[in-house]
Amino acid sequence: MGVAALCALLGGCGGEVSGDAPARDGGVADAPITVDASPAIDAAPVAPVVAFESPADGARFVRDTIEDESWLARVELVVRAEGVDHVDVIADDTIELATLRPPMLSAFASFAADGARVLTAIGRDAGGAELVRDEITIEVAAPADESCHAMLDALGLEWEPIASLRGVADPVRVQPTIAGVRYRSASQSMPTAMSMDCELAPRLVRLSELISTYGIDEVIHLGIYNYRCIGGGDPDSGTCTPSQHAYARAIDLHAFGLEGSDATYSTEDDFVITRRADTCPMMSSSEPDRVLKEIACALWSERVFQIVLTPNYNDAHRNHYHVDLTEGSMYLGSGVEGVDPIVGGLGD
């Protein structure tokens, strides 16, 4: 009697009766018949484990990376984990840094505050319950020089200090190629160096990086420094509100030149004025109009500048975007008291 028949007669052998099995050469070979009447033994559950592999406990990091005009310490987090669904990494018990899922158990985190920072990796199950944790402490330290001048050097700008510029706290002269984008005055045929407050220069780096994604490699502007009040007048008179141009903390953006072409996207010719355009995305009428409005939205939403005035704001801005470093926020169809008079008919 065969083994299979015998097992059927006895009510089953508790094991698996195998038939043909593939051979190493891809053919079919006779496989041995195995009868295992012993009960199956489940594999032991994996004990949950979470541990920082990097950084090391006690490691020191200097804030030597620039992000959004701030000096930050950039730290790579690498965690080893077993028997968990995911790992939450937090700092100082409250700041969420990352959620890591196998197999990618690494991420970068940025730190702005100096001193000891406690990092905790918490392994959780699929339902979010904590299974295990690991904790380390790192030290964040200030750079040797975190001045605005040091930031310009770190950003790779070509610049020089200016001895004095009326109304400007920290005057510098910056060469006109910034992060691969040329800056040219509308009154000039070639790019020329620009005088500005030092704090404006890092914002122009971010502007350049933003518009480069649209194939733009030139900014045509109407000026930065102009010692005057909003709407005209002498800031020293005490009878008017100084413009941010008086402090060299503003730039008027007239048009954007397209890479490899003489074509431009012009605020005067291509921006189509709309009502109630103080929310994004804005309705557009053409490809140049769309790009111009997307740039305006990004300059505000990403806080490249505190103030963004477009042709939607009033007739004084029909041919440019006025952007500056005024504290607070103002965008398109809304006004900020003291920034500019609102002209009826544009927004409401």
Wavefront OBJ file of the C-alpha trace (Angstrom):
o trace
v 0.000 0.000 0.000
v 1.307 3.413 -0.853
v 2.020 6.068 1.775
v -0.808 8.319 0.547
v -3.324 5.512 0.752
v -2.090 4.532 4.202
v -2.476 8.113 5.422
v -5.975 8.311 4.004
v -6.894 5.084 5.775
v -5.526 6.371 9.094
v -7.319 9.696 8.790
v -4.271 11.805 7.805
v -0.654 11.831 8.826
v -0.462 15.458 9.946
v 2.204 16.254 7.386
v 2.434 17.184 3.723
v 2.796 14.631 1.035
v 4.903 16.187 -1.690
v 4.933 15.240 -5.315
v 7.259 16.406 -8.028
v 9.675 19.224 -7.217
v 11.713 21.362 -9.612
v 15.281 20.302 -10.182
v 18.219 22.683 -10.211
v 18.393 22.596 -13.999
v 14.746 23.656 -14.333
v 13.413 20.164 -15.123
v 11.263 17.985 -12.902
v 12.793 15.478 -10.535
v 11.334 12.935 -8.193
v 11.235 14.367 -4.688
v 11.430 12.309 -1.540
v 8.146 11.770 0.250
v 8.233 13.088 3.795
v 5.719 12.314 6.489
v 5.878 14.518 9.588
v 3.312 13.708 12.238
v 4.716 16.191 14.764
v 2.729 19.413 15.390
v 3.961 22.585 13.663
v 6.042 24.870 15.839
v 5.377 28.619 15.365
v 8.406 30.876 15.021
v 9.135 32.963 18.108
v 7.915 36.588 17.812
v 10.587 39.194 17.153
v 11.252 41.363 20.186
v 10.774 45.049 19.273
v 14.022 46.980 19.017
v 14.682 50.664 18.246
v 18.109 52.276 18.482
v 19.803 55.386 17.068
v 22.698 54.480 14.797
v 23.350 58.159 14.025
v 23.955 60.627 15.519
v 25.944 59.312 18.432
v 24.891 60.186 21.939
v 26.680 63.413 22.927
v 27.524 64.456 19.363
v 28.017 68.192 18.722
v 26.662 70.049 15.679
v 27.374 73.631 14.599
v 24.649 75.725 12.974
v 26.550 76.120 9.706
v 23.740 75.535 7.174
v 21.517 78.341 5.867
v 17.806 77.757 5.371
v 15.331 80.608 4.888
v 17.814 83.233 6.074
v 18.593 81.335 9.296
v 21.692 79.494 10.495
v 20.716 75.890 11.257
v 22.391 72.666 12.298
v 21.583 69.942 9.772
v 21.554 66.487 11.384
v 21.066 63.099 9.728
v 18.920 60.728 11.774
v 19.508 56.998 11.221
v 17.529 54.456 13.255
v 17.749 50.661 13.496
v 14.398 49.020 14.156
v 12.965 45.501 14.383
v 9.520 44.241 15.243
v 7.804 47.631 14.851
v 5.516 49.121 12.215
v 7.050 52.596 12.263
v 9.258 54.911 14.283
v 8.415 58.452 15.411
v 11.416 60.684 16.089
v 10.835 63.703 18.331
v 13.010 66.390 19.905
v 12.690 67.704 23.454
v 9.512 65.645 24.033
v 7.320 67.911 21.889
v 8.841 68.648 18.449
v 7.963 66.082 15.779
v 10.943 65.537 13.490
v 10.059 62.534 11.340
v 8.026 59.356 10.997
v 10.180 56.559 9.610
v 8.916 53.346 8.025
v 11.007 50.367 6.977
v 13.054 50.042 4.923
v 13.818 53.818 4.883
v 14.780 54.509 8.476
v 16.683 57.749 7.917
v 15.856 61.441 7.600
v 17.369 64.883 8.076
v 16.350 67.374 10.738
v 17.308 71.033 11.210
v 17.905 72.729 14.567
v 17.908 76.479 15.220
v 18.172 76.646 19.019
v 21.537 76.177 20.718
v 22.194 73.876 23.659
v 21.369 70.303 24.578
v 18.622 68.700 22.478
v 17.047 65.419 23.513
v 16.140 63.113 20.620
v 13.744 60.205 21.147
v 12.933 57.391 18.710
v 9.654 55.627 19.540
v 8.811 52.330 17.888
v 5.072 51.775 17.429
v 2.782 49.038 16.199
v 0.350 49.509 13.294
v -2.244 50.930 15.674
v 0.147 53.561 17.027
v 0.782 51.988 20.416
v 4.302 52.459 21.777
v 6.394 49.297 21.878
v 9.919 50.503 22.576
v 12.019 53.692 22.607
v 15.593 54.944 22.514
v 16.882 58.341 23.632
v 20.051 60.314 23.012
v 21.241 63.890 23.617
v 23.065 66.065 21.101
v 24.595 69.519 21.454
v 23.785 72.351 19.026
v 26.245 75.254 18.911
v 26.352 78.643 17.198
v 28.765 79.248 14.305
v 31.835 81.364 14.923
v 30.281 84.159 12.841
v 26.520 84.292 12.220
v 26.448 87.846 10.907
v 24.651 88.817 7.713
v 28.034 89.315 6.033
v 29.036 85.751 6.896
v 25.741 84.562 5.436
v 26.475 86.281 2.109
v 29.823 84.490 1.998
v 28.208 81.144 2.851
v 25.653 81.662 0.068
v 28.438 82.241 -2.439
v 27.526 85.834 -3.278
v 30.034 88.313 -4.651
v 29.669 91.442 -2.557
v 31.453 94.255 -0.782
v 30.479 96.554 2.084
v 29.519 100.168 1.438
v 30.882 102.728 3.875
v 27.606 104.602 4.196
v 24.208 104.829 2.525
v 21.613 107.209 3.928
v 18.859 105.354 5.760
v 20.402 101.907 5.273
v 21.420 99.952 8.377
v 23.943 97.584 6.762
v 24.679 98.697 3.177
v 26.384 96.298 0.766
v 26.967 96.185 -2.971
v 26.095 92.823 -4.538
v 27.176 91.675 -7.978
v 24.225 91.084 -10.313
v 24.433 87.317 -10.826
v 22.704 85.631 -7.893
v 22.226 81.842 -7.789
v 22.586 81.710 -11.573
v 20.073 84.505 -12.283
v 21.103 87.882 -13.708
v 19.604 91.073 -12.242
v 19.329 94.044 -14.583
v 17.787 97.452 -14.172
v 15.114 98.229 -16.767
v 17.094 101.383 -17.545
v 20.257 99.408 -18.377
v 21.093 97.032 -21.210
v 23.482 94.959 -19.078
v 23.355 93.678 -15.490
v 24.961 95.992 -12.928
v 25.890 95.676 -9.247
v 23.095 96.539 -6.790
v 23.257 98.503 -3.527
v 21.007 97.157 -0.782
v 20.668 96.367 2.886
v 22.519 93.157 3.648
v 19.329 91.364 4.751
v 17.756 91.748 1.307
v 20.495 89.763 -0.440
v 19.609 86.306 0.992
v 15.993 86.890 -0.093
v 17.198 87.454 -3.648
v 18.921 84.069 -3.488
v 15.574 82.471 -2.643
v 13.865 84.488 -5.384
v 16.423 83.247 -7.903
v 15.968 79.647 -6.833
v 12.193 79.958 -7.094
v 12.004 81.515 -10.562
v 14.690 79.200 -11.979
v 12.158 76.371 -11.843
v 10.192 78.238 -14.541
v 13.148 78.460 -16.917
v 13.830 82.083 -15.943
v 17.418 83.332 -15.784
v 16.971 87.117 -15.686
v 15.181 89.586 -13.417
v 14.475 93.038 -14.855
v 13.840 95.425 -11.978
v 12.914 99.069 -11.435
v 15.193 99.647 -8.479
v 16.026 98.884 -4.865
v 17.342 101.964 -3.066
v 15.419 105.241 -3.183
v 15.398 107.474 -0.124
v 11.770 108.565 -0.191
v 8.415 108.153 1.495
v 5.523 106.028 0.237
v 3.949 108.082 -2.507
v 6.846 110.584 -2.404
v 8.254 112.985 0.133
v 11.301 113.240 2.396
v 11.554 110.631 5.172
v 13.368 113.190 7.317
v 10.377 115.543 7.232
v 8.454 113.507 9.782
v 5.260 114.081 7.803
v 5.171 110.853 5.779
v 5.840 107.125 6.072
v 9.241 106.041 4.707
v 9.150 103.457 1.954
v 11.154 100.259 2.428
v 13.076 101.512 -0.602
v 14.457 104.226 1.693
v 16.053 101.439 3.731
v 17.126 99.451 0.623
v 14.975 96.558 1.849
v 12.673 96.376 -1.202
v 12.921 95.625 -4.895
v 10.456 96.336 -7.723
v 10.250 93.369 -10.117
v 9.242 94.466 -13.606
v 9.796 91.418 -15.839
v 11.431 87.990 -16.001
v 13.631 86.866 -18.885
v 13.385 83.310 -20.210
v 16.529 81.213 -20.490
v 17.892 80.883 -24.020
v 15.459 83.430 -25.427
v 14.838 87.153 -25.712
v 11.256 86.616 -24.497
v 10.113 87.986 -21.150
v 7.135 87.631 -18.863
v 6.191 91.234 -18.118
v 4.045 92.427 -15.215
v 3.001 95.372 -17.372
v 2.096 93.487 -20.551
v 1.307 89.923 -19.446
v -0.232 90.204 -15.968
v -4.017 90.318 -16.342
v -5.653 92.266 -13.506
v -8.405 90.383 -11.696
v -10.746 91.240 -8.839
v -10.604 89.532 -5.457
v -7.224 88.101 -6.323
v -6.006 87.867 -2.741
v -6.189 84.061 -2.688
v -4.192 81.462 -4.576
v -4.262 79.965 -7.104
v -5.395 82.929 -9.182
v -7.332 82.773 -12.411
v -5.029 83.240 -15.403
v -5.591 84.052 -19.066
v -2.349 82.883 -20.698
v 0.841 80.996 -19.987
v 2.826 84.160 -19.103
v -0.052 85.332 -16.891
v -0.149 81.948 -15.132
v 3.590 81.931 -14.453
v 3.576 85.508 -13.172
v 0.721 84.787 -10.782
v 2.247 81.528 -9.578
v 5.472 83.390 -8.813
v 3.542 86.048 -6.872
v 1.710 83.382 -4.886
v 4.945 81.553 -4.083
v 6.761 84.713 -3.003
v 4.040 85.180 -0.410
v 3.168 81.629 0.619
v 6.825 80.651 1.025
v 7.503 83.926 2.860
v 10.327 84.941 0.580
v 9.133 88.489 1.282
v 6.805 89.917 3.908
v 5.033 92.265 1.500
v 3.984 91.385 -2.061
v 2.143 94.037 -4.081
v 1.143 93.229 -7.667
v -0.778 95.096 -10.382
v -3.934 93.857 -8.625
v -3.115 96.168 -5.717
v -3.360 99.611 -7.305
v -2.471 101.565 -10.426
v 0.879 102.634 -8.965
v 1.977 99.003 -9.259
v 0.705 98.298 -12.757
v 4.176 97.631 -14.115
v 5.871 95.773 -11.262
v 5.717 93.581 -8.190
v 6.796 95.541 -5.126
v 8.306 93.107 -2.608
v 9.936 94.051 0.681
v 10.887 93.031 4.212
v 8.189 94.871 6.181
v 7.236 92.807 9.210
v 3.750 91.311 9.014
v 2.065 90.150 5.856
v 0.117 91.674 2.987
v -0.944 90.017 -0.201
v -2.424 91.230 -3.457
v -6.037 92.359 -2.856
v -5.545 93.176 0.844
v -3.810 96.235 2.197
v -1.666 97.026 5.200
v -2.147 100.431 6.766
v 0.805 102.672 6.044
v 2.164 100.574 3.207
v 0.331 102.092 0.259
v -2.951 103.848 -0.478
v -5.641 101.568 -1.868
v -7.095 102.650 -5.174
v -10.820 101.965 -5.652
v -11.864 99.456 -8.294
v -9.074 96.906 -7.706
v -10.369 94.364 -5.249
v -12.884 95.251 -2.578
l 1 2 3 4 5 6 7 8 9 10 11 12 13 14 15 16 17 18 19 20 21 22 23 24 25 26 27 28 29 30 31 32 33 34 35 36 37 38 39 40 41 42 43 44 45 46 47 48 49 50 51 52 53 54 55 56 57 58 59 60 61 62 63 64 65 66 67 68 69 70 71 72 73 74 75 76 77 78 79 80 81 82 83 84 85 86 87 88 89 90 91 92 93 94 95 96 97 98 99 100 101 102 103 104 105 106 107 108 109 110 111 112 113 114 115 116 117 118 119 120 121 122 123 124 125 126 127 128 129 130 131 132 133 134 135 136 137 138 139 140 141 142 143 144 145 146 147 148 149 150 151 152 153 154 155 156 157 158 159 160 161 162 163 164 165 166 167 168 169 170 171 172 173 174 175 176 177 178 179 180 181 182 183 184 185 186 187 188 189 190 191 192 193 194 195 196 197 198 199 200 201 202 203 204 205 206 207 208 209 210 211 212 213 214 215 216 217 218 219 220 221 222 223 224 225 226 227 228 229 230 231 232 233 234 235 236 237 238 239 240 241 242 243 244 245 246 247 248 249 250 251 252 253 254 255 256 257 258 259 260 261 262 263 264 265 266 267 268 269 270 271 272 273 274 275 276 277 278 279 280 281 282 283 284 285 286 287 288 289 290 291 292 293 294 295 296 297 298 299 300 301 302 303 304 305 306 307 308 309 310 311 312 313 314 315 316 317 318 319 320 321 322 323 324 325 326 327 328 329 330 331 332 333 334 335 336 337 338 339 340 341 342 343 344 345 346 347 348
